[in-house]
Amino acid sequence: MNSKLLPALLAASLLSVAGAEYVSAQYGFSATAPKGWKQVDPPGVVVAFTAPSATAGFSTNINVAVRPVPANMSLARYTVVTNAALKQVITEYKLLGSRDITLSGKPGKELMFSGKQGKFTLYFIQNFAFSNGKVYSLTGTTQLEDKAGLAEPMATFARGFKIKP
C-alpha cells in the first residue's frame, strides 16, 4: 500500500468512529457530533447536527445555542425562566424531569420535556450551563415514540462538549 495513503486512511477511519469535531472560535466551544450525523446550520442556533435517517419525515437532532445571560442571573432562576418560556412556545409542553448536571466542568441543569411542534409530538433533552457571561444550551430533539434512542447520543454529545476558558 502507498505509504502516503495509509495515514490519510487512518485519519479518515478515526474521524468516522469518533464523529466530526465542530469548533466555534466566535462562541468559544467545541463539540463532537455523534458518528454519522450531519452538520446543518438552521437559524437561531450556532450549529445543529441531524441523525443519518429520518422517521416519518422528522430527523432526530442536537443543536447548540449560545446567548448572553445577565450577571445577576442564577442557574435556578434561569431554569424557572426557561421553563416558562418553553410553555409559551411549545404546544402541550410537559416537563418530564430535571436534574443537576455538569457541562464542560460547569454546574448545569438538564430538562426533559415533551410537546407538539407542527404535526410532530416531540421529546426533548436540554442541557445548559453558564460560562463567561453566556448560557450554553444543548438541545436534543426526537419524536416522542423514539425518546429512548435520544439518551445515548445526547449524553455522548454533552460529554464531548467543551467550553473554552
C-alpha positions in Angstrom: 0.0 0.0 0.0 1.2 3.6 -0.7 2.9 4.9 2.5 1.4 8.3 2.0 -2.2 6.9 1.7 -2.1 4.9 4.9 -2.0 8.0 7.3 -4.9 9.6 5.4 -7.0 6.4 5.5 -6.2 6.0 9.2 -7.3 9.6 10.0 -10.5 9.2 8.0 -11.4 6.0 9.8 -10.8 7.6 13.2 -12.9 10.6 12.3 -15.8 8.3 11.2 -15.6 6.4 14.6 -15.4 9.5 16.8 -17.6 11.8 14.7 -16.6 15.2 13.4 -15.4 17.9 15.7 -17.0 21.3 15.4 -15.1 24.3 16.8 -16.6 27.8 17.2 -13.9 30.3 17.9 -16.6 33.0 18.0 -18.6 31.4 20.8 -15.7 29.6 22.5 -16.7 25.9 22.4 -16.0 22.7 20.6 -18.3 19.7 20.2 -18.1 16.3 18.6 -21.1 15.2 16.6 -22.4 11.7 17.0 -20.9 9.2 14.5 -22.7 9.5 11.1 -24.6 12.7 12.0 -24.6 15.6 9.6 -23.9 19.3 10.4 -26.7 21.7 9.5 -27.0 25.4 10.1 -30.6 26.3 11.0 -31.5 29.8 12.1 -31.5 30.7 15.8 -28.7 28.3 16.9 -24.9 28.2 16.5 -24.9 24.7 15.0 -27.0 21.6 14.8 -26.4 18.0 13.8 -29.0 15.6 12.4 -29.2 11.8 12.6 -28.4 9.9 9.4 -32.0 8.9 8.8 -35.4 10.4 9.3 -38.5 8.7 10.8 -41.9 9.8 9.3 -40.3 13.0 8.0 -38.5 14.0 11.2 -34.8 13.9 11.8 -33.5 13.5 15.3 -31.2 16.4 16.0 -29.0 18.1 18.6 -28.3 21.8 18.5 -26.2 24.3 20.3 -27.3 27.8 21.2 -25.3 30.4 23.0 -26.8 33.6 24.4 -25.8 36.3 26.9 -27.0 35.9 30.4 -27.4 38.8 32.9 -24.6 38.9 35.5 -27.1 38.6 38.4 -29.0 35.5 36.9 -28.6 32.3 38.9 -28.9 28.9 37.4 -32.0 28.2 39.5 -33.7 31.4 38.2 -32.6 30.7 34.6 -34.2 27.2 34.9 -37.6 28.8 36.0 -37.4 31.4 33.2 -36.6 28.8 30.6 -39.5 26.6 31.8 -41.9 29.5 31.5 -40.6 30.4 28.0 -40.9 26.8 26.8 -44.5 26.7 27.9 -45.2 29.7 25.7 -43.5 28.3 22.5 -44.2 24.6 22.7 -47.8 23.4 22.3 -48.8 20.9 25.1 -45.5 21.5 26.8 -44.9 19.0 29.7 -41.9 19.0 31.9 -41.0 15.3 32.4 -38.0 15.7 34.7 -35.0 17.8 35.6 -31.7 17.2 37.3 -28.4 18.9 38.2 -25.6 18.1 35.8 -22.0 19.2 35.0 -21.5 20.5 31.5 -17.8 21.1 30.5 -16.9 21.3 34.1 -19.6 23.9 34.9 -22.6 23.3 37.1 -25.7 23.0 34.9 -29.2 21.7 34.5 -30.8 19.0 32.4 -34.5 19.3 31.5 -36.5 16.5 29.8 -39.8 17.6 28.3 -42.3 16.8 25.5 -44.7 18.8 23.4 -46.0 19.4 19.9 -44.5 21.4 17.1 -46.5 21.3 13.9 -47.6 17.7 13.2 -45.0 16.2 15.4 -45.2 15.1 19.1 -41.6 15.5 20.3 -39.3 14.7 23.2 -36.5 17.0 24.2 -33.4 16.8 26.4 -31.9 20.2 27.1 -28.6 20.7 29.0 -27.4 24.2 29.9 -24.6 25.9 31.9 -23.2 29.4 32.3 -19.7 30.5 31.4 -18.1 33.8 30.6 -21.4 35.7 30.8 -23.2 33.3 28.4 -25.5 30.4 28.7 -24.5 27.4 26.6 -27.6 25.3 25.8 -27.5 21.9 24.1 -30.9 20.6 23.0 -31.6 17.1 21.6 -35.0 16.5 19.9 -36.7 13.4 18.6 -40.2 12.1 18.1 -41.8 11.1 21.4 -42.0 7.4 20.4 -38.3 7.4 19.7 -37.3 9.0 23.0 -35.2 6.0 24.3 -32.9 6.5 21.3 -32.0 10.1 22.1 -30.5 9.5 25.6 -27.2 7.9 24.4 -26.3 10.4 21.6 -27.2 13.3 23.8 -25.1 12.1 26.7 -22.2 11.4 24.4 -22.5 14.9 22.8 -22.7 16.6 26.2 -19.6 14.7 27.4 -17.7 15.9 24.4 -18.9 19.5 24.6 -16.1 21.7 25.8 -16.3 25.4 26.7 -13.0 27.2 26.2 -11.7 29.2 29.2 
